[in-house]
Amino acid sequence: MPTAADPLFHTWFAALEKRHLANLTFPEVRRGLQALSTLYVERRRRLEAGAALEGAGKRAAFALFYSPLHFLLVRAVVRSLGAARPAPRLLVDLGCGTGAAGAAWAAAARGECRIRGVERSGWAIDEARWNYRALGVRGEAIRGDLLDETLPGRDSGILAAYAVNEIDDEGRPRLLDRLLAAADRGASGASPPSCRKRSACSTAPPDSTTAS
Ligand SMILES: C[S@@+](CC[C@H](N)C(=O)[O-])C[C@H]1O[C@@H](n2cnc3c(N)ncnc32)[C@H](O)[C@@H]1O
């Protein structure tokens, strides 16, 4: 949990509130959050078509509610796995969304790592760029399909935070094979919310594909 002695998180969160409550009221964002949560829980089929990031309310809710939660969770995972020491030189963030999860790992690595965020939503890419700047991490966010991204090996990290569950049944096992191959080449990886250790590095197959 963030504490008063967590200025990076608090400063970032205050900036997020200012940015996303500039044009929307709090009740509008709350309604967006309800719609977003309904999509993720009850209407999952629409996720593959990108429905989660359609509309100002859902976008603001994603940026203001889920992104800080993902930042905190990934930071805790990285700390608990010791994945920031040594710091990966390159961190590939698959389905980076607003960039918060990758930025959490890079921030824990204290600037020694460069992020390459891959994302299909243009809105999310703009948010990721803004968040990288706001959180003081080095990174680029580019548009692409995470299934087509070349995965790195030694001295690198691979993150797929809350993104694997948006991949269809045909793509998930393919991605898992490629993640495991990257781990064999020396990459560290995490795919929260499910995380487990695998040999010297950590990999986390999605719950739906392989039990942890
Ligand atoms: C639930 S969000 C998580 C975002 C971010 N990783 C985080 O933890 O905050 C899932 C993201 O994956 C992206 N995504 C889903 N399928 C993708 C694909 N095939 N290629 C690139 N991005 C994808 C979505 O656009 C969305 O931004």
The ligand as an SDF file (V2000), in Angstrom:
LIG
                    3D

 27 29  0  0  0  0  0  0  0  0999 V2000
   -6.4710   -4.6450  -18.7890 C   0  0  0  0  0  0  0  0  0  0  0  0
   -5.4200   -3.6990  -19.8010 S   0  0  0  0  0  0  0  0  0  0  0  0
   -3.8940   -3.7610  -18.8520 C   0  0  0  0  0  0  0  0  0  0  0  0
   -2.9550   -2.6720  -19.2440 C   0  0  0  0  0  0  0  0  0  0  0  0
   -1.6330   -2.6340  -18.4970 C   0  0  0  0  0  0  0  0  0  0  0  0
   -0.8160   -3.7760  -18.8060 N   0  0  0  0  0  0  0  0  0  0  0  0
   -1.8440   -2.5300  -17.0180 C   0  0  0  0  0  0  0  0  0  0  0  0
   -1.5090   -3.4650  -16.2830 O   0  0  0  0  0  0  0  0  0  0  0  0
   -2.3810   -1.5050  -16.5660 O   0  0  0  0  0  0  0  0  0  0  0  0
   -5.0440   -4.7470  -21.1870 C   0  0  0  0  0  0  0  0  0  0  0  0
   -4.3810   -3.9730  -22.3080 C   0  0  0  0  0  0  0  0  0  0  0  0
   -3.9480   -4.8940  -23.3070 O   0  0  0  0  0  0  0  0  0  0  0  0
   -4.1890   -4.3060  -24.5690 C   0  0  0  0  0  0  0  0  0  0  0  0
   -4.2500   -5.3930  -25.5480 N   0  0  0  0  0  0  0  0  0  0  0  0
   -5.1140   -6.4310  -25.5740 C   0  0  0  0  0  0  0  0  0  0  0  0
   -4.8400   -7.2490  -26.6030 N   0  0  0  0  0  0  0  0  0  0  0  0
   -3.7660   -6.7260  -27.2360 C   0  0  0  0  0  0  0  0  0  0  0  0
   -3.0090   -7.1180  -28.3710 C   0  0  0  0  0  0  0  0  0  0  0  0
   -3.3010   -8.2360  -29.0570 N   0  0  0  0  0  0  0  0  0  0  0  0
   -1.9520   -6.3670  -28.7400 N   0  0  0  0  0  0  0  0  0  0  0  0
   -1.6460   -5.2150  -28.0560 C   0  0  0  0  0  0  0  0  0  0  0  0
   -2.3380   -4.7840  -26.9800 N   0  0  0  0  0  0  0  0  0  0  0  0
   -3.3920   -5.5290  -26.5670 C   0  0  0  0  0  0  0  0  0  0  0  0
   -5.4940   -3.5560  -24.4040 C   0  0  0  0  0  0  0  0  0  0  0  0
   -5.6860   -2.5550  -25.3770 O   0  0  0  0  0  0  0  0  0  0  0  0
   -5.3170   -2.9880  -22.9910 C   0  0  0  0  0  0  0  0  0  0  0  0
   -4.7140   -1.7270  -23.0070 O   0  0  0  0  0  0  0  0  0  0  0  0
  1  2  1  0
  2  3  1  0
  2 10  1  0
  3  4  1  0
  4  5  1  0
  5  6  1  0
  5  7  1  0
  7  8  2  0
  7  9  1  0
 10 11  1  0
 11 12  1  0
 11 26  1  0
 12 13  1  0
 13 14  1  0
 13 24  1  0
 14 15  1  0
 14 23  1  0
 15 16  2  0
 16 17  1  0
 17 18  1  0
 17 23  2  0
 18 19  1  0
 18 20  2  0
 20 21  1  0
 21 22  2  0
 22 23  1  0
 24 25  1  0
 24 26  1  0
 26 27  1  0
M  CHG  2   2   1   9  -1
M  END
$$$$
